[in-house]
Amino acid sequence: MVQWMRNRRPRYKGGPILEAERPSPSYVVDMVTPAARITSPVDTIPAKHLHSSVNKERSPVNVVRWTPDGRRLLTGLMSGEFTVWNGTAFNFETLQSAHQSPVRQMKYSHSDDWLLSADQDGNVKYFQTNLNNVKEIRAHDHAVRDLAFAPTDVKFVTASDDATLKVWDFAGGVEELTISGHNWDVKCCDWHPTKGLIVSGSKDNKVKLWDPRNGRCLTTLHGHKNQIQRALFQPTRGELLATCARDSTARIFDLRMMRDIMLLKGHEKDIATLTWHPMHSSLLSTGGWDGSLFHYILSEPNTPDGAAPSVSPYDSPDPSSASTQTIYPAHRIPFAHDFTIWSLDWHPLGHILASGSNDRLTRFWTRARPGDTVFTHDRYHIGQEAAEARGTYNRQASRKQQREAEEAEELDEAEGLIDQQMPSSKQAQMLPGLPGLPGISATSNLPDGTSIGGAQTQSIPGMAAAAAALLGQPQQQMSSSQSQLSAASMPGLPPGMPPLDPSKLQELLASGQFPLPLPIPGMPQNGQPGTGQQFPPPPPPVPGGFPGFPPGAPPPPHLLPPGFPMPMLPGMGSQGQPGQPGGTGAGAGAGTAENGGVRKRGPLPSQAESLQEEMRRGKYTRSR
């Protein structure tokens, strides 16, 4: 890589003469990027597993998309959230709630300035590169399965389960054209990288090409026998169209002949997705319904033993009528995932392939280093049981490593939430004002009240020290200037009232003495007359005066001398229970001095005492 960077020159002058890479570990220094070996796609095949990433949400990954700069990988989850992974260490960076329903597709504009995402509810959202949502449009009444930008980024097209495609103006978010022609759900679409041409694949087993100006169907491509899953134009030359379907095959169509020229075989189950390499025009990767990952080189048939070789239509005398050439995988990873692979995406530099699956994992793949021959015997190539038998896989060590990776991801997620200034669940349940109490949050000494967990509400000046003294928490000593500033900035105090010193209030609360009330202007203080005005003013007099107490009623409790028992009203028992003389009811004995003021239920009368009480009233006097 260093040699290539040092000796590189324009392509028209020919490539630099470098030492050829050989299958030996010492030649790892001679590894170059795919851009340095455009004519050798076999050296770019991502056959080695790099890393598996999973967050604690554990939601199926529907879409994986590299950012334009290649520094991060963005995944769209079934839960409607975006997960951002680091593109170098492959660890968690952040989690963002983007949609209220599963994310179905994400595409970056060709200018790398915008991101469009579609969900199950039929909504399309505009995001900036920092994942700031700036706009949302209601595109379809049913799920939006796919979308694609025009080459100029002025328009984009959406495909939906309502059997239609729609062309939209990107700037205004206004629908310009509705394309109808499919007889069933439209599952995929793509816009040609350089031409005004749209392709769509549907559940009706048909692939159609459309004119985006008037919505006219240019042609219908037949060949698949089941639902079309993905249709993508060749990004480098734009001459070929790749499609995959749920008939276990993928097909390559030549747009110049409007026919299929290659049939990609090898999958035992349905093919769910595919992707072109961004630099090698003949390298294609497919993801299967059973979790398998196959890589095809269109210039190499790789015909297995016992199969009849086929001839390319380009080599036949009449290409328009020649039979389709059969291509087999150049490399197979049959156990890449445990469940369906929903999405594949290449790094912009073309050296790492990311895969998202229904097993809730995001995995990264790359080419093997020179001299590495062990990777072909790992659990992704030969299976878990066979790898254990060969000693290339340890179940217990793998579980321990997975556990450690999950703990690291949780830690990274917590740190990511702090970095983006999002309050934690504990802080979200707190109230502004006092620190440390349940429901009361702590704030920092910053002017805007910002804390580590994010921006919080500014606390009441002068009350933080008092709350810390109540809770027995250490509080930093404030200087006299800070105390005067904090006390002088207390809002809502009447004019002329002296400020409250927080340090003095803390000392009083720590000593257990209740602080004296603040002096109020206009009120007599220490026997000295005030200003002649009472603060606050007394209430207005009631006409006729307040009514007196009824005859025989006891005086109110605040007029009784200390220690004087509260007199009982007529009909009240000794314990204050109405209609129960002597307090013999269920509430007797409650609130007495013997039980320390704790309310207790009195004992129920026995049957003998009840019978004697009834006999004294003249009942049950005659024996039976």
C-alpha positions, 0 to 999 in steps of 0.5 A: 500500500505504501509503495503504491501510494508512493509510486502511483501515477495516472492510469493512461501512463500505465500502472507502476511496476511493483513487486507482485503479491505472493501467498506468504505472510511477508507480502502483507506489506504489498497489499494494495487497495482495489483501486490499484488493481482494477483488473484483478477482482479475485484479490478483492473477494471478501472471504474472511470474517472481520467482526460481528456487531450487535447492540442491546436492542437485538432487532433484525437489521433490514438495511446497512449503508456506509456513510459516503466518507466510509468512516461509519456504517449506518444500519436501519433496524426493524424497531425503526432506529438507526445504529451507527457503527465505527468503520475502523474498530466496528464498535458502537457509536450511537443509537437514534430513533428515526421511524415509528415503524421498521426501516425498509431502505436508506440511500445517500444522494450522489452529492453525499449531502443528504440521506433518504430513509423509508419505513413500513408506514409509507413515510420518507424522511430527509436526513442531513449527514449528521442524522438531523431530520429536516423533513418528512413526507407521506409517500405511500399509503402502504410500505415503501420497499425501495427508493433511489436518487436520480443522477442529478439528485433533483428527483428520486423514485419510491417503490411501494406495496401499493403496486405503484412507483412515484417520482418526487421532486427532492427540494419540494418533496412534491409528487411529480409522477405516479407510475402504474403497470405492475399487477402486484407489490413493487419490491425494488427499484433503481435509477440508472447512474447516468441515464433517465431510466428507472427499473422496478421489480415486482411480486408479479415476477416481472422486471420493467424499465420506465421512462421517468419523464412520462412514466411510459413502460419501455420494456418488460424483462422476463426470466424469473419465476418468482418474486423479484427481490432486488434490481440494481444497475451496474454502478461503474459502466451502467451497461448491465442490470442485476436482478435476484428473485425467490427462485434461487437464481440471479440474472444479469441483463444487458441493456443494449440487447434487452435480454438476460445474458448470464444466470447465476446459480449456486444458492439452495434457497431463495436469494434475498439481496445482492450488490455490485462492487463499487470499482470492479465491474465484474464482481457481484455478491449475493445474500441468501434466505438461508444466511449464505453469502456468495461472490460471483465473478462474471468473467469466470464461469467456475463450472463445477466438475460434471457440469456442462460448460456454457459459452458467453453470448458475447463469444457467439456469432449471434449474441441476441439469440445465444443461450444464457451463460451459467455462472457459479460462485467464485467463493462460497460462505454458506454459514455467513449468518444464521438467518436471512441476509437482508442487505449488503453494502460495500465500503466506498474504497471497496475493501470491506463488505457489510451484511445485515441479517435477520439474526440481529447481527451486522457482520464485516467481511474483507479479503484474507491476508497473504498466506492465510489459509485457516479462514477457509476452515472457520465456522462460517465456511464449514459450519460450527460442528465441523469447525469444533472438530477441526479445532478452529472454533471453541464454543465456550471461548466464543460465548465468552467473547460474545459476552464481552463484546456485548458488554463492550457494546453496552458501555460504548452505547452508554458513552455514546448517549453521554457524548450526544448529550442525551439524559439517562433514564435515571436523570430523566426521572429527576426534577430540577432544583435539588440534587440527590433526592428521588425525582430531584436532579443535580446540576453543575456550576455551568452558567446554562445548567449543563451537566454531564448527562445533557442540558438540565434546568437551572436550579434555584439559586442558594438551594443546592447547598441546603439540599446537600446539607439535608442529604449529608452530601459534601458540597464545595465551599463557595467564596464570599463573592460567589455566595453574594452573587448566588444570593443576590440573583434569587428571583421573586424577592420583594424590594428591600429584602436582604439576600439569603446567605446559602452558607449560613442556611447550610450551617443552620440546617446542619445543626438542626436549628430551624432558620429564623424567618427573613425580615420583611420590610414594613413589619415591626422587628425586635420591638422597633416600629416598622414603616407603618405599612403591614406586609403582606396587607391584611384581608378585608373585614367581613361584613357583620363579623365572623360568626361565634361558636355554638353554645356549649362548644369547647374553645378551639385547640389553639386557645387551650393552655398547654397540657389541657386535654381536648374536651369532647363534644356531645355524642363523642367517645373518649377517643373521639369516635362519634356514637361510641361512648367510652371508645369501645369501638374498633378505634379504641386505643388509637393515638394514646400515649402508651402506644407512642402515638401509633394508631392500633386496632383495639381488641374485639369483645368476647362472646361472653361479654357480648352475651352479658351485655345483651342479658343486661338489656333484658334479652336472652334471660330464659334458658332453653 
